[in-house]
Amino acid sequence: MASPSALAELRDLLDPSDCSPSSPPPAQAESLASESAPPFAVSQEAAEALFTAADAKAVLLQAQQALAAATARLDELVDAGLLPTKGLPTVSGMAIYRQEGRVSWKYPAAIKELEAHLKKRKQLAEQLGEATQSRGEPFWTIKEATPLAPDTDQLATLTQR
């Protein structure tokens, strides 16, 4: 939640009925008002929502930067042979693993010319080996860890006992 002083500052900026000591003189205020958007009043609830949204966006951007730095460090550790890409422990309730990059294909020019039959031709080219496969850059997936699903055979054995 935004601080009371920040809310007051926003209200001073947005509420035209409030003429605080830091406001410009009336003549200057009129010229400023004619150059910018029409003034409007904002409630405390709206001001809090504005500050909450702005603060959340700033936190999100900082978290995205921290995540990018953390995954870059993970990549460095993998490249140095100090960290495996699979079989890592759950950390803070998160399963962390490295995924291979996405597969993409490059097709001969003759296939590109046949747009009407592109889908069939791509599948045929893949099956015949005319298309070549390439893999994109690897990436990390971080998500909530879920407990392993019980083996149904094991479950049946346990319920029979």
WONOR-V205568 format. One record per residue. PSI is psi as a letter, one per 40 degrees, with the letter a starting at -180 (none if undefined). Layout:
# WONOR-V205568
psi=PSI
psi=PSI
This chain:
# WONOR-V205568
psi=i
psi=i
psi=i
psi=d
psi=d
psi=d
psi=d
psi=d
psi=d
psi=d
psi=d
psi=d
psi=d
psi=e
psi=h
psi=d
psi=e
psi=h
psi=g
psi=i
psi=d
psi=e
psi=i
psi=i
psi=i
psi=d
psi=d
psi=d
psi=d
psi=d
psi=d
psi=d
psi=d
psi=d
psi=d
psi=a
psi=i
psi=i
psi=i
psi=i
psi=i
psi=h
psi=i
psi=d
psi=d
psi=d
psi=d
psi=d
psi=d
psi=d
psi=d
psi=d
psi=d
psi=d
psi=d
psi=d
psi=d
psi=d
psi=d
psi=d
psi=d
psi=d
psi=d
psi=d
psi=d
psi=d
psi=d
psi=d
psi=d
psi=d
psi=d
psi=d
psi=d
psi=d
psi=d
psi=d
psi=d
psi=d
psi=d
psi=e
psi=e
psi=e
psi=h
psi=i
psi=e
psi=i
psi=f
psi=i
psi=i
psi=h
psi=h
psi=f
psi=e
psi=h
psi=h
psi=h
psi=i
psi=h
psi=i
psi=i
psi=i
psi=i
psi=h
psi=i
psi=i
psi=h
psi=i
psi=i
psi=d
psi=d
psi=d
psi=d
psi=e
psi=f
psi=d
psi=d
psi=f
psi=d
psi=d
psi=d
psi=d
psi=d
psi=d
psi=d
psi=d
psi=d
psi=d
psi=e
psi=e
psi=d
psi=i
psi=i
psi=i
psi=i
psi=h
psi=a
psi=i
psi=i
psi=i
psi=i
psi=h
psi=h
psi=i
psi=h
psi=i
psi=i
psi=i
psi=i
psi=h
psi=i
psi=h
psi=d
psi=d
psi=d
psi=d
psi=d
psi=d
psi=d
psi=d
psi=d
psi=none
